[in-house]
Amino acid sequence: MVLIMGIVGCGVFPMRGNAQENSKASLRAAVEHLSETYGNAYPKADEYLQRLENLTDAASPAFTNLQREALLNHPYVKKYEWLVEVRNQYWGSHGPINTMFQNGDTHKGDLAGIKHWHSHGGRLEVISVQDDGSVVRKAVLAEEPQGTLRDADVSFDGKKILYSMRRNKADDYHLYEMELETGKVRQLTFGSMISDVDPIYMPDGKIIFSSTRDPKFCQCNRHISNNLFAMEGDGANIQQISFNGLADFHSSLMPDGRVLYSRWEYVDRHFGPSLGLWTTNPDGTRHALFMGNNAWSPGFMGDARVIPGTDQVVCIYGACHDLPWGALAVVDRSKGLEGPEPVIHMWPEAGRKLISPDDESNMDMKNRWHIDKFRNLPARYEDPYPVHNVEQGNGGGYFFLVAKALDGPLVAYKNARKKDPVNMAIMLVDVFGNEVVLYEVKTPHQSPYGPVPLAARPKPPVIPSSVDLSRDHGSLYVNDVYLGTDDEMAGVKRGDIKYLRIVEAPPRRMWSEGQIWGIDAAQVTAMNWNLTNNKRILGDVPVEADGSAYFNLPADTFVQILALDENKQMVQAMRSGTVVRPGETQGCIGCHENRRDAPSASNPFPKAMQRPPSQLEPWLDTPSVEEAKPFNYLTDVQPVFDQHCVSCHDYGTEGGRVLNLAGDLSLPFNVSYTELMAKSGLRYDGPAEKLVNSVQDGPPGVLPAYAWGSHRSRLVRILQKGHYNVKLSEDEMHRIISWIDVNAVYYGAYASSYNGRNPILALENGWNKQKKVMLGMENRKKIADFYVEHGHLINFTRPALSPVLEMISDDAERSEVLAILQEASAVLAENPREDQTNSNVAQSEIDRHNKARYIANRTANQLAVKAIREGRKVYPFKEQCPHTD
């Protein structure tokens, strides 16, 4: 055995209640609580209190030793052996999901690709606490000198463990199971360029985990994301159970049998504050927001676990651009879902000041960089576990084991960014103000994480599956669209809403290296003015007079819902997404109802539920829901301007000097889109009328009805009122309205034939030619500011009309720039850009690579679903892996 003594941290901490942290008062309160709670099971309480009375200095070694001995003799700290993972801290990458550094994801300038994966070895250890506060390392269960072992979970009978392991850089994360009595290990999942992490045992014998088996990328950059998957206990029949457009991870099992997890998605919202806590049934039905998502800070909520015996949750409050660490928090959602009010305890207490209040400050863009306020923490925590009676599933809420950075916040953060050693330790913290180091490792780049007890535990109830894999759709009902809290539906009269529009927010599966467009969020490559999503209008359904709706949806499709009036203009929008599984019927109370409300008694028998579900009516001339293409400005909207507007709003016309609506290709969009959006400002700034008022990369707060969209856009008002002799047909008007209401998107395709959508970069010596053409404004911030002030800069369709030429006084230089634009124009004529065709064909090398692995993984999922329906078992990619049982 190896005897390892932890070291108590004795820093200066803020007040917790009336007791200074790590003080005589905090220790006295903890000992008295343990004595009152556990009686004879905590036999030395009187001795500890007497020794405490004899001490005068809380900074003395005597106090340190007493505090450690008294607290680590907690009956449920000392009773169990603890499983910990020892590894280096993840590299300080772009955000909390970027811990995988997966093969196949290396690219120039990347902050999360394989080239940044690093390991100083990893292992799983078993430790136990002795009477004197020392810690014995009883065993090393598994070890990889060039790898990482992580995310351990213990079976319900306490006889097996489940974990994710990567043997080395050439390997990827796969799931493994070990029998503790024999030490036998079997590999459960397989495949290259796949990361399987965060596994948990389920009460029906299955395993749920997060995986990149549905490869998709962060929409504001290029980072691989993961979703939830389920499989049999032996690794068979892996099927996807969450279909969020981004990341679902850090799962834990709730006492009622549901799964609690972290979810990152941003539909029509800023990327930063949209990483909250969600729940789902084990079959992927009834995904529901649990907490967070509508405030600027924290920018991350993760590592959440229900505290057994309570209705509270322990989790981490962190930053958007940081590791999955931050403040340790105990939260009670009955006290609120945002702001500091639901936080019962927080370590460090100073973290409370970093939480955005649950008020109107979340409804504008002024505080958008508050997403990273938790990087200013005076301490950082990770992987919390509530100390409790594991066998009975109760007795928690006062003491927690958690990994903590000991180096101080600035040192820890900077070292993580540089891959330097980050010194972490397992701490025992309590609500009375005490913190002691339970276990640390004195080897550089090696620290303990993820403590869990090696003990049997009660099984939660099995939630029966309601998924019918023979069906390709599910159903969704709305009880009353007019219901909402606060001002979300204020000003909307009953009868105003006639339709719901169902819009898919497709995941990003492709990106191009190189030039980046973006105002608040980086777009690689450009998609829209200040929005990273694209959209696909699936169709509309009717709303009954009582506000109810009931309709079928394509299964496993991530959609948002818009409430439309009689002119099919958007009144209110869901700026998030939902999914129905095959055969699932899911419902909501209203538009932006209180998330803890029960169905309203005011509409107990909704009319829509008294008939069969509505079928989606495809948008305009779309042949069917299945054939709906992503919305693409150049092909869906520009023809209306070409037919009715360009004759007066082109180059060289009086109207063109006010607003140029020409369809010519510019960079990275076309001329009319650039002009319309530039004249509408950099970003959303409220419900006041603008030329085009789209929320774009908007604030996290739930906005009132009519806060943006076609009802707040001067372009629509002018065209509806009548502009000179322009008379649009109903369909033509609806194209413009629909475009604004799906948030003024531009590209329908994430794929890109050209680096940065820029054909100049496809020319020989393209980067230097771009500098000449852009006059030094190729930086995305500089060009965005220029566009807002002046309008577009270049024209690829009619190069001689490019405004940049008027800015060049030297004739020879002007001729050189014109020649470059003409050369780029010829390239576009031979190989059209995606906005010209609305095609999503992978042409770049990286796009072809990403599409190929998507197809391989999708095929594997389809084979698993088929096997489940036929009562067979399949083991995806197992035959390709050299590491077998």
N, C-alpha and C positions, 0 to 999 in steps of 0.2 A: 504494500500500500504506500501511497505518497500522501504525506500530511501537508496540507496547504493552509496557511493562516491568512484570512482576508485582512484588509486594512480599512479602518473606519475613515470615511470622509468627514472632515470637520470644517467645512467652509462656512461662511456667513450667509444665512438664508433669511428671506422675508418672514414676517409673522404668519403663523397658521393658527387662527383663533386667537387665544390669549397667551399661547406658549411659543417662545422662540424655538426654532427648529434645532434639534440636537442639543437640547437644554435639559436641566434637571426636571423642569416642569413637564416637558414632552415625554421624558422617560418615565416619570412617575405616572402620568396619565395612561401610558401604554401598559405598564406593569399592573396597575389597578384594573384596567379593562381585562387583561388576560386572567387575572386572579378571579374576578367576578364571573367571567364567562366560563372558565374551564376548571375552576376549583382544584380538586386533587390532581387533575392532569397537569397542573402547573404548580408544583409543590413548593418552589423556592421563592414565592412572591414576597413573603415577609422578610426573608433574608435580603433579597434585592432592595426592598424599600429601606431597610435599616442601613445597608451599605450606602445607599444613595443619600440618606440623611447625614451620614458622616463625611460626605464629600463637600468641598467648598468650590472647587474649580471644575467646570464642565469641559474645559479644554485639556484637562490632565489625562495622562495615560490610564489612571485608575478609573476615571469616568468612561473612557473609551472601552476598556476591557469589560466593565460592568454592563454598559449599554449593549455591547455585542453578546455577552453571555445571556443577559436577560431576554433579549429579543429573539435570538436564535433558538432559545428554548421554547418558543411558540410550539404547542403540541403538533400543529400541522406543518411546521417547517422541519422539525426534528424527526417526525414520524416517517416521512417518505424519503426514498431515494429519488434524486432528481436527475433527469436526463438533460444535458446541455450540449449545444453545438459549439465547437471551438473553431474559429476561422478568422481570416482578416476581414476588416470592414469592407463593404462594397465600395467601389470607386465612387467619388462624389459626382455623379453624372447629372443629367438634365432634370430628373425628378424621381419620385418614390417608386415608380414602376420599373425603372431602369436598373435592375439588379441582375439581369440574365446575360447580357453581352453575348448574344447568340451567334453561332456560326451562320454565315450567309448574310450577315448584316454589317459588313465592313464597307465603308465608303468615305470619301474625302470630307474632312472637316467634321466628321461625326462625333457626337458626344456619347454614344451608346453602342457602338459597333464592337465586333469581336476583337479588334485590335486593342481595346481598352479593358478586356477581361484580364484579371490577374488573380493569382492564388499563391499563398505561401503555405498551402496545405490545410487540411481540415479534418476534423474527427468528431465523433459522438462519444461523450464521456458520461459516466454515472458518478455522481457525487452524493455524499450524505453529510449531515451536520452532527457533530458530537456535542456532549454535554457542556464542554468548556468553550464552545463557539468555534472550534477548529472545524475544518472541512476535509474530509477524506475523499480522494479520488479512488473509487472502488474498482472502476473498470474503464477501459477504452473499447467500445463496442465495434467501431469501424473507423478506419483512417485511410486517407488518400494523401500522400505527400505532395502531389501537384494538383489536388482537386479541392472541391468544396462540398460539404454535407450540410443540409439546411432543412428547416420546416418540419421538424419531427412531430409525430403524433403517436399516441399510445392507444392500443386496442382497448375495447371495453372490459375485457377480462384481464388486462394488464400483462398479457403474455407475449405480445408482439409490438413492434414499432414500425412505423411507416415514415419514410423520409425521402427527400430529393437529393440526388448526388450527381456530381459531375467529376469524372476522374481526372481530367486534364483539359487543356485548352482545345484539343482536337475533339473532345467529347462534347455532348450537350447534357442538360439536366434531364434525368429520367427518374422514375419512382422505383423505390426498392422497399422490400419488407423483410424484417428480421425476426426470427423466433428467438426470444431471449434465453430460453433454457438451453438450446443447442447451438445458438449463434449462426444457424443456417440463414443465408440471405438469398432471396430470389429477386430478379429484376422483373418489374411489372410492366413498364412502358418502354417503347423503343422508337427509333426514328432519328434521322439526321436533320439538322437545322430545325429542331423542335425543342422547346423548353417546357418541361412539366415540373411544376412547383406547387407549393402550398397544399399538400394533400391532407384530407381528413377522413377518418372512418365514419361511416354512416350506420345507423341502427339496423338497417335491412341487409347489411353485409356488403354494400357497395362502397365505393370510394369516390369522393368528389375532389377535384383539383383544378388548378389554373394552368392553362397551356396556350402556347402559340400555334396550336394546330389549326386554327382559323386565322392565318397570318394577315394582320392588318397593322396599320401604322398610325402613330400619333399624327393628327391632322395638322398640327402647327409645327411639325418637324418630321423626323424620319425614324422614330423609335418604335421598335416592335412592341406590340401590345398582346395581352392575353385575355381569354375568356374562361368561363367555368365549363368543365367537362365532368362526366360521370362514367364509371366503368364498374364491371364486376370485381369482386375482391381478388381475383387472380389475374387481373389486367385485361380481361376480354371485353369486347363490345363497347369500345370507347365512343361515346356520343356527346355532342355539344349540347349544353343546357342553358347557356346564356348567349345572347346575340347582340349585345351592346356594341356600338360602333367602335369602342375603344377597349378599355381594360377593366377586368373584374378579377380581384385577387384578395389575398389575406383572409381566406375563409375561416370561420369557426362554427361549431355546432351549437345551436341554441337549445335550451332545456325543452322546448316544445317541438323539437324535431326539424325546425327550419334552419337555414344556413344564413349566417350574418357575414357580409363581405364588404370590401371597399370597391367602389365603382367610379371610374373616371369617364365621363362623356360630356361633350359640350355641343349642343345643337342650338344654333342661333344665340350663343352665349360665349363669354370670354373663357379662354382655356383654363385660367388659373384657379377659380374658386369652385370648380365643378368636380370635386373628388370627395364624395361623402360616403355614408354608410347605407347599405341596402340589404334587403332580405329576399330570400326566394325559397320556395318549396324544393325538396331534393330533386324533383323531376324537371325543374326549370319553369314551373308555372308560378304565377303570382309574384313576379319580381316587383318589389315595392320599396320606395324610399323610406329609410328608417330615420335618418338624421342628417342634417347639414344640407349643402347644395345651393342655398339661396343667400349666402353672405360672402363678402370678399375674403374674410379670414376666419378660420384657418384655410390654407390652401390644400390641406391634405388631412384626411381622417383615416386611420388604419389600425391594424393589429387589434381589432376590437374583439372582446370576449364578454359575454354575459357573466355577471358576478353571481355564482350559484347561491340560491336562497334569497335573491333580491330581484328587483326589476331594473337594476342599474347595469351599466356597461362600463368597462374599463377599456380605454383606447389611447391612441396617440394623436395629438393635434400637432401638425407640422406645416411645412411650407411647400409651395408648388415646386420650386427649383431647389431641391435638397434631397437628401437620403430619406428613407422611410423611418425617420426618428423625429423627435420633437418633445413637446410637453406630455407628461403622463396625466390623464384626465379620467375622473369618474363622472359619468353623466347620467342624468335622469330625464328621459324624453317627455315624461309627464309634465315637466316644468317648462317645456319649450323645445323647439327643434333647431333653433339658431341662437346666436348670441351667447353671452356669458351666463344667463340665467340657469340653463340646465346643468352647468358644471358644478357638481357637488364638491369635488376636491380637484386640485391641480398642483402638480409638481413640475417646475417651480411655480410658486404662487404668482410670481410676476407675469406668468403666461396669460393670466386672465386679461391683462391690459391689452394684449395683442389680438383678442377676439373681436371681430366686428359686431357692433350692436345689431339687434334685429329691428332695424328701422329703415327709413327711406334712404339712408346713406348707401344702401345696397342697390338702389334703383338708378344710379347714374355711374358714369365712368371715371369720376374724379379719383376714386380710391383704388384704381385697378392694380396698382403695384403693392397693395396690402396683402396680396396673395403670398408674399414672401416675408411678412412681418415675423413669422415664427423662426426665421433664420437669426433673429436677434435675441433668442433665448439665452439666459445665463446658464442653462444646463440642457442636456439632450438625453432622452430616454428611448428605449426600443424594446419590443417583445414582452409586454407585461403579462403576468399570470396572477390571478387572484388566489391568495392562500386560503384554503378552506378544507372542510372534511370531504375528501374526494369520494370516498365510498358512499356517503349519504347524499352528496350533492348539495350541501348547505354550509352555513357558517362562514361566508365570505363577506368582503366589503370593508375590512379594516386594515389588512396587511397585503402587500403585493411584492412579488419578485419581479424584477425588471432589469434589463441591461441598461447601463448608464455610461456615458463618456466621462472619464475621470480627468481628462487633460484640460478641461476648461473649454468654453464654447468656441472661441476663436481658433485655438490650436486644433481642436477636434475637427472643425469645419474645414480649415485650410489643409490639414493633413489628409482628410478624405478627398479633397479636390486634387491633391498631388500624389495620391497613392502612398503617402508616408504612413508610418504606424499610427493607428488610432487606439488608444488604451481604453478599453471598455471593461466593465465588471458587472457581475450579477449583484444587484443591491436588494436588500429588504427595506422597503419603505412602508410607513404607516400613516394613518390619517391624523395621528397625534403630533407629528412633526419630527419623527426620527428617521434617519437613513443610515444604514450600516452596509459595508461591503461584505457580501456573503462569500463571493468567489471571484478571484481574478487569476490570470495567467501571466507570468512574468517574462514571456517570450515576445520579442517584437513582432508585430503583425498578427499576433494570436490573442484573441479575446473570446470570452464565453457569451453566448446569446441563447435566447429561446428556451428558458427553463420550463420543464413540464414534469409532473410527478410520475414515477413509474408505479402506477397503482391501478387496480380495477376501479371502474366507475359505473354508475347506473346508465342504462341505455334510455335515451329519450324515446317517446312514442314514434312509431313508423307512420309517416304521412303517406297514405296510398297514392299512387300515381294516377293522375287524370288525363295523361297523354295518350292519344290514340294515333300511333305511328302510321296507320293506314290512311289517314286523312292529310290533306295538304293545306288545311285552313283551321282557324279557330274563330271565336266570336268575341265581340266586345260590346258592352252596353254602357250607356250613360244614363243615370237616373234622372238628372235635371241639369241641363247645361247652364242654367241661370244661377245655380248655387255657386257661391264663392265667398271667401273671407275678405275682410277689409274692403279695398276698392277694386279688386280684380274684375268684378262684373258690374261696378257702379256705372250708371248711365245706360245700361242695356235693358231695354224694355222687353217684357214677355211678348213673344211673337217676332222679335227682331231677327233671331237666329233661325235660319231655314235649313242649313246644310252643315255637315261636317266634312272637311276635306282631309283625306288621309295621304300623307306625304312621307315617303321613305327618305331617310338620311343615310345613304349608302356608305359603307366603310371605305377607308382609303387603303388600297392595296398596292398602289404604285407611287413613286416619286422620282424626280430626276435630280442628279447631282448638280451642284454649281449655283447659278444665280438664283437668289431668293427674292420673292416679293412679299410685302407685308407691311402693315401699319402698326397694329398691336401684336399680331401673331405672325411668325415666320411662315410663309407658304412655300413649300418645296414640292412641286413648282406652283406657280400662281394659279389660284382658283377663282377668287372674287376680290372685290375691292378691299374689304376688311372682314372677311368671313372665310373660314376654312372648309365649310361643308359644301357638298353639292346636294341636289334634291331630285327626287323622282315623284311626280304626282301620280299616285295610284288610282285615285278616283274620289267621288263624292257620294255621300249618303244623306237621306232626308232626316230632319229633326221634327219630331211630333210637336203638336201645339203645347203639350205640357212640358216640353224641354227634353224629352227622352229620345234616345236613339239606340238602335240595336242592329248590328251589322257583322258580316263576316270579313275576316282579314286573312291575307296570305300568312301561313304559319312561319314562325322563326324569322320574321322580317322586322327590322328596327324602324318604327314609324313615329311620327309626330302627328298631332291632330290640330287642325285649324277650324274655328267656328266662323261660318260665313253668313252674311245677310242675304236678302232676296236677290241682290245683284251679284252675289258670289264674291263679295269683298270681305276680307278678313276683319273680324271684330276682336277676337282674342285668339292667342296661339299658345300651344304647349311648346315651351322651349326646352324640351327634353325628349325622351323617347320611351316607347313601350313595345312589348313583344307579346304575342300569344303563341303558345305551343300548339301542335296539332291536336285538335279536339278540345282545346281549352276554351272555357267561357270565362272571361274576365270582365270586371266592371269597375266603374268609378262613380262617385256621387254626383259630381258636377265639374265645372271648369274651375280649377284652382280652389277646391274645397279644402277645409282644414284636414290635414293628413291623419288626424286621430279621430275624426268624426265617424259615427255610424251612419248608414243610409237614412235619408231624411224621411220623417213621418209625413211630411207635407205632400209627398208623392209616392204613397205605398204601392200603387198599382200602375206603374208607368205604361203608357199606351204602346210604346214600342215593343215591350215584352209580351204583349198580347197577340203578337203576329210573328211570322217567321222572320229571321234576320234579313236585313236589306243586303243587296249585293252592290259592290262598288260600281258606280257609273264612271267609265273612263273619261279622262279630261279631253275635251274638244274632239279632235279627229283621231285620237289614239284608238287603235282597233280593239285593244283589250287591256286589262290590267297587266297581264303577263308581258305584253309587248310595249308597255310604257317605257320610254327612254328617259334618261336623266334630262332635266331641264337645261337648255343650252341657249343662252341669250342670242347668239348670232343667227341661229336657225329658227328660234321660236319667237323672237321679238323684233329683230332688225327688219324682217320683211314688211312689217307694218309701217315702220318709219320710211323704208324705201318706197313703199306704195304711196304714202300720203304726205310725208314731211320733208324729204331730202331736197325736193325741188326748191324749197325756200330756206332750208337749213343746211346748206352745204358751203364749201369753201367759196369765197367771193360773193356771197349773198349777204344782204342785211341781216336776215334771220340767222345765218351761219355765224355771224360775228357775236350774236347773243348766245346761241346754242347750236353747236355743230352736231347734227344727227346722222352724218355720213357713216356708212357701214364699213369703211376702209379698215384694214387691219393695222393696229398700232402695237404698242408694247406696254404691258403684256396682254392687253385686251384689244378691243377695236375702238374706233374714234368715238362713236356715240356713247358707248358705255363709259369710257373714261371721262367724257365731258359731263354726262349726267351725274356720275358719282362724285367727280371732283367738285362740281358746283353744289353738291349737297353736303360737303364738309368731310373732314377726316374720319369721324366716327359718330355714333349715336350720341345725341345730347338732349334727348327729351322729346315730348309729344308735339312740340311746336311744328307747324307745317314747314316742310322743306321741299325742294324740287322733287327729290325722292327720299322719303323718310323710311329707311329700312333700319332695323335694329342692329344688323350686322353682328359683329363680335361683341354682343351687348352685355349689360350688367347682369349679375346673378339674381337680383331681386325679382319677384314676380311683378310684372308691370300691369297697370290698369288696362282695361279694354280701350281700344282706339288709341293706344299709346304710340303706335307706329303702323306702317303699312300703307295700303292704297288710300285709306281714309285720311291720312295725314300727309299725302303727297300732292304737291301743287300740279305736277304733270298730269295726274289723273283728273283733278278738279277742272283744269283748263280744258282737257279733251272732252270731258263729260259735258261741260257747259257749252262747248263749241268754240273752236279756234279758227277764225276766218271761215273758209269754206270747207274745212276738214270735217268729214263725217265718217267715222269709223263704224264698221259693222259690229254687231254684238260680239262675234267671235274675236275680232281684232281688238276691241276694247278689253275683252277678257284676257287676251294674251298679255297685255301690259299690266293689268291688275294682278293677274296670277304671278307674273314675274316679280313684282314688288312684294307681294304677300308671301312668296317663298323666300323672301329676304334678299331680293335683288342679286341672285346668283349670276355668274357669267359662264364658266366652263361646266359642261356636263361630264367631262372625263378627267380623271386623275392622271391617266397616262399622258406622256408628253414626248413628241417627236424631237423637240428641241430643248436644249438646256435653258431653263428659265422661260420657256415659250418664245425664245429669242432666236430667230434664224440667223442673225448676225454671228452668233457664236458657232454656227455650223460652217462658217466660211474659214478659209485658210487664214491663220493668224487672227482668229475671230475676237479674242479678248482685247487685243490692241485696237482692232477696228471698232469694237463697241465703245472704247474710251473716247475715240475720236467723235463718234456719232452722238454719244450722250453728254459730251462736253464736261466730263468729270462728274456727272450726276448718276452714275450707275448704282450708287448706294441706294438701297430701297427707301431709306428715310428721306434722303435728299430729293429723290424723284417724286415721292408722294407729296412732299411739300410744294414742289414745283407744279405738279398737276393741279393742286388745289388753287394755287394762285394764278396759273396761266393756262391750264388745260393741257391737252396732249402735246407730245414733243415730236414724234415721228410718224410717218405714214408709209407702210410697206406696199399698199395697193397702188397709190399714186405718189411715188417718192418725191417728185418735184414739188408737191404741196406740203411737205413736212415743215412745220413751224421752226424746227431747229435750223433750217437753212437761213431763215431771216435773222437768226441770232449770230451768224458768222459774217464778219465784215471782209475777211480776206477771200478774194475770188478763187484762188487756187485751193484753199482749204475747203471752201464751200463745194467746189467741184469734186473734191476727193470724198467728202461726206456723201454727196449725192450718188456718186458711183458705188459706194458701199451699200447704200439703201437699194439701189437698183439691182445689185448683185443678190442681196437678201430677198428682194421681191421675186427674182427668178427662181430662187431656191424654193420659196413658198408655192410658186406656181407648179413646180414639179412635185413637191411633197407637201400637201396641205397641212395646216395646223389643225389641232383637235376641235377648235371652235368652228372651223369651216365645215366639218363633217359630223360633229357630235359622235365620234367613234372613240371607243376605249381600247383600241388595239395597241398591245404592247410592242413598241418598236425599239426603245433603247435597250441596251444589254441588261441593265439592272431591272427594268420593267419586265423583260422576258423571264429573268431569273425569278422574280417575285411571283409572277403569274404561274410559272411552272410549279412552284412549291404550293401555291394555293390550290391548284387543280389536284395535285397529289393528295393533299390533306382532305380536300372536299370529297374525293373519291373514296378515301378510307372511311370517312364519316358515313357516306352513303352505304358502303358495304356493311358497316356495323349496324346501321338501322335495319337493313335487310335481314341480317342475321338475327337480330332481336325479334323481328316479326316472325321469323321462321323457327325460332327456338334453338338456334345454333350459336356457336361461339367463334369469333374471329379475334385475332391478336394483331392489330395494325403494326406493320413494319418489323415484326419480330424476326422474320427470316433474314432481314438485312443487317441485323446487329450481331457483332461478334461476341458480345457479352450475354450469355444465356445462363440458365440455371446450372 
